[in-house]
């Protein structure tokens, strides 16, 4: 559940609103190339994909702000054994009761998910023994936990939590390290069901089960909990794309190892955070120009893998939540289907 929560919060959540939080969309598309596309067949229809001050029905406009307090209020929870559990991560400070109602203050400093380390200070009113549990993200293969600078051994339970039951002292520190790796997954988009006829749900509305082998092949790129996309810059507002930017690329993996096909670039976090297009975390990826010229009312992916890719290029991907126009479901070359990191 925690994995799904952070996946939604760090990706779909910020992409649904403008950076000034004054407009929002009703429908969200993994690929958004122009405004008014795809032509959604119900509710506010194509207009539902535009950033507006409100959409009818008004339920989404009224409920939109809930995602932030719901995430924050569920970052820490009390456990039945009189302990505390970190369920989701971000900069925060929690004051809670543990053990026999002893007040504990935990201060968490991190740029997660834009870096891999979370630093915590643990300040109980007095030395006291209680369990402190930490959610280990399901995407992380080699997590580590250090207490006061010493790495400890742990084994996550069936729910993905590592519990440390010890006598905590004022001034104790905990360091969580969750190494991130690029993950490329492939699937087949059959949501369109054929040429757009004004009735059937067009492609890009949902991502179908990746085990389904019917439909147009695609690839998606993740790094830790973040989905990445090729950004199409928005210009004067969230409904106006830069029409000069190329986006007709197929993801073209060269080797099985992600370090060969991708490089990671990190910069310092900005003083003000509004999910900027100039993200402090970027991926460089191998891609090839491809013949993909969809009708904008139904931007279908190519029906088959790209067998004759064009010029090879290195493209820059940014977190999905930083984009308003983007490609996050990529056409694929044949070798990308063979070399993807699906599990």
C-alpha positions in Angstrom: 0.0 0.0 0.0 2.8 2.4 0.9 4.5 1.8 -2.5 1.3 2.6 -4.3 0.7 5.7 -2.2 4.1 7.2 -3.0 3.8 6.2 -6.6 0.6 8.2 -6.9 1.7 11.1 -4.8 5.0 11.7 -6.6 3.7 11.1 -10.1 0.0 11.5 -10.9 -0.6 13.9 -8.1 1.6 16.8 -9.2 1.0 16.2 -12.9 -2.8 16.9 -12.4 -2.3 20.5 -11.3 -0.6 23.6 -12.7 2.5 24.7 -10.9 0.7 27.6 -9.3 -2.1 25.2 -8.1 -4.8 27.4 -9.7 -5.9 25.0 -12.5 -6.2 21.3 -12.8 -7.2 18.6 -15.3 -10.1 16.1 -15.0 -8.5 13.3 -17.0 -4.8 12.5 -17.0 -2.9 10.9 -19.9 0.5 9.2 -19.9 1.2 10.9 -23.2 -0.1 14.4 -23.7 1.1 16.0 -26.9 -1.3 18.9 -27.5 -4.2 20.4 -25.6 -7.6 18.8 -26.0 -6.1 15.4 -26.7 -7.1 12.5 -26.4 -10.8 12.9 -27.1 -12.1 11.4 -24.0 -15.6 9.9 -24.6 -17.4 10.8 -21.3 -17.6 13.4 -18.6 -16.2 16.7 -19.7 -14.7 14.8 -22.7 -11.7 16.4 -24.5 -12.0 19.5 -22.3 -11.3 17.2 -19.3 -7.7 17.0 -20.4 -7.2 20.8 -20.2 -6.0 22.7 -17.2 -9.1 24.7 -16.0 -10.1 26.4 -12.7 -12.9 23.9 -12.4 -14.5 20.9 -14.2 -18.0 19.6 -14.2 -18.8 17.3 -12.3 -17.2 19.3 -9.5 -16.1 16.3 -7.4 -12.5 16.4 -8.6 -12.1 20.1 -8.1 -13.4 19.8 -4.5 -11.3 16.7 -3.7 -8.1 17.7 -5.5 -6.3 19.1 -2.4 -6.8 16.0 -0.3 -3.8 14.1 -1.7 -1.3 16.3 0.2 -2.7 16.1 3.7 -3.5 12.4 3.3 0.1 11.7 2.4 1.5 13.8 5.2 -0.8 12.5 7.9 0.0 8.9 7.0 3.8 9.3 6.9 4.0 8.1 10.5 1.8 5.7 12.4 1.6 4.1 15.8 2.0 0.4 16.0 0.2 -2.2 18.3 3.4 -2.9 20.1 3.7 0.7 21.4 6.1 1.6 18.7 6.2 4.0 15.7 6.3 3.3 12.0 7.6 5.4 9.1 5.3 4.5 6.2 6.1 7.2 3.6 9.1 9.5 3.3 9.7 13.2 2.9 11.0 16.0 5.1 8.9 16.1 8.3 8.9 16.3 12.0 6.7 14.1 14.2 6.0 14.2 17.9 4.3 11.1 19.2 4.0 8.8 22.3 5.8 5.4 22.3 6.6 2.7 24.9 4.8 3.6 28.1 3.6 7.0 26.8 7.0 8.5 26.5 7.1 11.5 24.2 9.4 11.1 21.2 10.3 13.7 18.6 11.7 12.4 15.2 13.1 15.0 12.8 13.4 13.7 9.2 15.7 15.6 6.7 15.7 14.4 3.1 15.3 15.4 -0.6 13.6 12.0 -1.2 12.6 10.9 -3.8 15.1 13.1 -5.6 17.9 11.5 -3.7 18.4 8.1 -2.0 19.1 9.0 1.7 16.9 9.9 4.6 18.4 11.2 7.8 16.5 11.1 11.1 17.2 12.3 14.6 15.4 10.4 17.4 14.8 12.4 20.6 12.8 10.6 23.3 12.2 12.5 26.6 14.3 9.8 28.3 16.1 6.6 27.3 13.4 4.1 26.5 13.0 0.9 24.6 10.4 0.6 21.8 10.2 -0.7 18.2 10.8 1.8 15.4 9.7 0.4 12.0 10.7 1.6 8.6 8.9 0.9 5.3 11.4 -0.6 2.8 10.2 0.3 -0.8 9.4 -2.7 -2.9 11.4 -1.3 -5.8 14.6 -1.1 -3.7 16.9 -4.2 -4.1 19.7 -3.2 -1.7 18.4 -1.0 1.2 20.6 -0.2 4.2 19.9 1.2 7.6 22.5 2.8 9.9 22.1 3.7 13.6 24.5 6.3 15.0 26.8 5.6 12.0 26.8 1.8 12.2 25.1 -0.3 9.6 22.7 -2.9 11.1 21.3 -6.1 9.8 17.6 -6.4 9.2 15.0 -8.4 7.4 11.8 -6.8 6.2 8.5 -8.5 7.3 5.8 -9.7 5.0 4.4 -6.1 4.8 7.8 -4.7 3.8 8.7 -3.1 7.2 12.0 -3.4 9.0 11.5 -3.2 12.8 14.3 -2.1 15.1 13.5 -2.8 18.8 16.1 -1.2 21.0 16.6 1.3 23.8 16.6 4.7 22.1 18.6 7.5 23.6 18.3 11.2 23.1 20.6 12.2 20.2 20.3 8.8 18.4 20.4 9.1 14.6 19.0 6.8 11.9 20.1 6.9 8.2 18.1 5.1 5.6 19.7 4.5 2.2 17.5 3.3 -0.7 19.7 2.9 -3.8 17.7 3.6 -7.0 18.0 1.9 -10.3 16.5 2.6 -13.7 13.7 0.1 -14.5 12.3 -0.2 -18.0 9.1 -2.1 -18.3 7.3 -3.0 -21.5 3.6 -3.7 -22.2 1.0 -3.6 -24.9 -1.6 -0.8 -25.1 -4.9 -2.2 -26.4 -7.1 0.5 -24.8 -8.0 2.0 -28.1 -9.5 -1.1 -29.7 -8.9 0.2 -33.2 -9.3 3.6 -35.0 -11.0 6.3 -33.1 -14.7 6.4 -33.7 -15.9 8.9 -31.2 -17.2 6.2 -28.8 -14.4 3.9 -27.7 -11.9 5.1 -25.1 -8.9 6.2 -27.1 -5.3 5.1 -26.4 -3.3 6.8 -23.6 -6.2 7.0 -21.2 -5.1 4.0 -19.1 -2.1 1.7 -18.9 -3.3 -1.8 -19.4 -1.9 -5.0 -17.8 1.7 -5.4 -19.0 1.1 -9.2 -19.3 -1.4 -8.6 -22.1 0.4 -9.2 -25.4 -2.3 -7.6 -27.7 -2.1 -4.1 -28.9 0.6 -1.5 -29.5 3.9 -2.2 -27.7 5.3 0.5 -25.4 8.0 1.0 -22.7 8.0 3.1 -19.6 11.0 4.2 -17.5 11.1 4.5 -13.7 13.8 5.4 -11.3 13.0 4.6 -7.7 9.4 5.6 -7.1 9.4 8.2 -9.9 8.0 7.6 -13.4 10.0 9.5 -16.0 8.9 11.2 -19.2 10.2 13.0 -22.2 9.1 16.6 -21.5 7.4 18.8 -24.0 7.8 22.3 -22.4 4.7 24.2 -21.7 5.1 27.9 -22.6 2.6 30.6 -21.7 0.4 28.3 -19.6 -0.1 24.6 -18.9 -2.3 24.3 -22.1 0.2 25.6 -24.6 3.1 23.3 -25.6 6.3 24.2 -27.4 5.4 23.1 -30.9 9.1 23.1 -32.0 10.1 20.2 -29.7 10.6 16.8 -31.2 8.9 13.9 -29.4 8.6 11.1 -32.0 11.3 8.9 -30.4 11.4 5.2 -29.8 13.2 3.9 -26.7 16.2 2.0 -28.0 18.0 0.0 -25.4 21.6 -1.1 -26.2 22.4 -3.5 -23.3 20.6 -5.3 -20.5 22.4 -3.1 -17.9 20.7 0.2 -17.2 24.1 1.9 -16.6 24.8 1.4 -20.4 21.5 2.9 -21.6 20.9 5.6 -19.0 22.9 8.1 -17.0 21.7 10.0 -13.9 22.1 13.7 -13.4 21.5 15.4 -10.1 21.6 19.0 -9.1 20.8 20.9 -5.8 17.1 21.2 -5.0 15.7 24.7 -5.7 14.8 27.0 -2.9 11.2 27.0 -4.0 9.6 23.8 -5.1 6.8 23.8 -7.6 7.6 20.6 -9.7 9.7 22.6 -12.2 10.4 21.4 -15.7 14.0 22.1 -14.9 14.1 19.1 -12.5 17.0 18.6 -10.1 17.0 14.9 -11.2 17.2 13.9 -14.8 17.9 10.8 -16.8 19.8 10.6 -20.1 18.4 7.8 -22.3 19.2 6.2 -25.6 16.4 6.7 -28.2 15.9 6.7 -32.0 13.8 8.9 -34.2 10.8 6.8 -35.4 7.9 7.1 -37.8 5.1 8.1 -35.4 2.6 10.7 -36.6 -0.6 10.0 -34.8 -3.8 11.9 -35.2 -4.0 14.2 -32.1 -7.6 13.3 -31.3 -6.4 9.7 -30.9 -2.6 9.6 -30.4 -2.0 5.9 -31.0 1.4 4.3 -30.6 2.8 2.4 -33.6 1.1 -0.9 -33.8 4.4 -2.9 -34.0 8.0 -2.5 -32.7 10.1 -0.1 -34.8 12.1 -2.3 -37.1 14.0 0.4 -38.9 14.8 3.2 -36.3 16.2 6.4 -37.5 19.0 8.5 -36.1 20.2 7.5 -32.6 20.0 10.3 -30.1 20.4 10.8 -26.4 17.2 12.3 -24.9 16.7 13.9 -21.5 13.9 12.5 -19.3 12.5 14.3 -16.2 10.1 13.1 -13.5 6.5 12.7 -14.9 5.2 15.0 -12.2 7.3 17.9 -13.5 5.6 17.8 -16.9 2.3 19.1 -18.4 3.0 17.8 -21.9 5.0 14.6 -22.2 5.7 11.2 -23.6 5.9 8.5 -20.9 4.6 5.5 -22.9 7.3 5.2 -25.6 7.3 3.4 -28.9 9.9 0.7 -28.8 12.5 -0.9 -31.0 12.6 -4.7 -31.2 15.6 -5.0 -29.0 14.0 -2.8 -26.3 11.3 -5.4 -26.0 13.9 -8.1 -25.6 16.1 -6.2 -23.1 13.5 -4.5 -20.9 13.8 -5.1 -17.1 10.3 -6.5 -16.6 10.1 -8.9 -13.7 
